[in-house]
């Protein structure tokens, strides 16, 4: 397994854990909409702050709100943490 795929896997795992903690669920699918599974605007801000603290990624609230799914959040976090070669 390459270093970048290991990094992407760990980012995905962390994003899923923070998402699940935020909306208080044990399951999550990448197509889940944050607001349909119990999220609200305050929880969204909390979740983005947690991701910044745990992964060092700064995700704008507006960027998340444009497509508030778990899959989209994983993609944004992965791109935000990428270091150019």
C-alpha positions in Angstrom: 0.0 0.0 0.0 1.4 3.3 -1.0 2.0 6.1 1.5 -0.7 8.3 -0.1 -3.3 5.6 0.0 -2.5 4.9 3.6 -2.9 8.6 4.3 -6.2 8.7 2.4 -7.4 5.7 4.4 -6.5 7.3 7.7 -8.2 10.6 6.7 -11.3 8.7 5.6 -11.4 6.8 8.9 -11.0 10.0 11.0 -13.7 11.9 9.0 -16.1 9.0 9.4 -15.4 8.8 13.2 -15.9 12.6 13.6 -19.1 12.5 11.5 -20.5 9.6 13.5 -19.7 11.3 16.8 -21.2 14.6 15.7 -24.5 13.1 14.6 -24.5 10.4 17.3 -24.7 7.4 15.0 -22.8 4.1 14.7 -23.3 3.8 10.9 -22.7 6.2 8.1 -22.7 5.9 4.3 -20.9 8.2 1.9 -24.2 9.4 0.4 -25.7 10.4 3.8 -26.7 14.0 3.9 -25.5 15.6 7.2 -28.8 17.4 7.7 -30.9 14.3 7.0 -29.1 12.2 9.6 -29.4 14.6 12.6 -26.9 17.3 11.8 -27.6 21.1 12.1 -25.6 24.2 11.5 -24.1 24.3 15.0 -23.0 20.6 14.7 -21.6 21.3 11.3 -19.3 24.0 12.7 -18.4 21.8 15.6 -17.5 18.9 13.2 -15.3 21.2 11.0 -13.5 22.5 14.1 -12.9 18.9 15.2 -11.5 17.9 11.8 -9.2 20.9 11.9 -7.9 19.9 15.3 -7.5 16.2 14.4 -6.3 16.4 10.8 -5.1 19.9 10.4 -7.5 20.6 7.5 -9.3 23.9 7.3 -12.7 23.3 5.6 -14.9 26.4 5.0 -18.4 26.0 6.3 -19.7 27.2 2.9 -17.7 24.5 1.1 -19.2 21.8 3.3 -22.8 23.2 3.0 -22.6 23.2 -0.8 -22.7 19.4 -0.7 -23.2 18.2 2.9 -22.6 14.5 2.4 -20.1 12.2 4.1 -18.5 11.3 0.7 -18.0 15.0 -0.2 -16.5 15.8 3.2 -14.0 12.9 2.8 -13.0 14.2 -0.6 -12.6 17.8 0.7 -10.6 16.7 3.7 -8.4 14.5 1.5 -7.7 17.3 -1.0 -7.1 19.8 1.9 -4.5 17.6 3.4 -2.7 16.8 0.2 0.8 18.1 -0.1 1.9 19.0 -3.6 4.8 16.9 -5.0 
